[in-house]
Amino acid sequence: MKIRRFIVAAAGIAAFFSLSLSAQERNDVIAVYNEGAKAIQSDVPAAITAFEKVITLSDQVGESADDLKQKAVQVLPGLYYKLAATAYNEKKPTAEIISAAKLAGSMAEKYGNTTYGANSQKILVNGYYRMATELFSANDYDNAMLAFDSVLTLNPDHIASIYNKALIYRNREEADLFEQTIDLFLAKLDPEKDADKSAQAKGGALEYFRAAGSKAISADQLDQALELLGKAAKYGDDKTLFYFFADAYNKKNNFAEGAAYAQKGLDLETGDAEAKAMFYYQLAVAQAGQGNTGAACESFRNAQYGPFAEAAKAQRTNLKCDQ
């Protein structure tokens, strides 16, 4: 009986000390948690360190500290996000912003917080975009392209990155890729809300392919010129484009098309006689090619202004037009 009473007493003492130890360990976790709570407003990195320690200690203590662990798990994603947002808002170096945003996203995933995960990704997108524009401004097109691609991997509908990629292709004279990318950009725009962006993009594409067509005409690559001018026409019409169409068709001896485009340009030109001379000149070439000498003489007369004056005068002489 004495032995039994001793065993029971010993067990009670052990249980008492176990409870006391468990309470003390929980108090240790509480102390660290309070350190983190106190640092939230003034020192976010210190708060993160404290709350991460809370989780580690809670796992060691066990069930009695689970509530503290869950509180730390809830607050940590917001703290990591705060670091990333602060880096972005304070315009820290882009590498620092990107690193902070990646860490915030990783921690949000680790602790199961989809809201902060999505918000961290937005900062990451903005960080990569800022990096891309900096590289673009420095004419480092290769690395700028990589950064824009990083943006688009995260957000395929980031239209500013698509547009800037198109500009890189344009600057590199990569016509096919420029066309594909500007078409993708236009397809993603809202016809009403993004009307200004659409007009700007179409105007730039028209200008690019029109200029490329003009160069091809100068190089006597007429089929290529017409292909390029046709691409320009996808993005709109203007009188200068019609002039180059007329020039290319006339040089291919397709005078019917040459005359038609020259007349289209003339119809759009509202300027003075000198402004109209270029269209009258192409119209006259087409008319002469069609054997309509009288009309050609009259059109060459109307073309005798500015840079077309001497050539038009020579043509009238060749056609034996009445002076």
Summary of the structure (lengths in Angstrom):
residues: 323
radius of gyration: 37.2
end to end distance: 145.5
largest distance: 145.9
contacts: 1024
relative contact order: 0.04
helix: 83%
strand: 0%
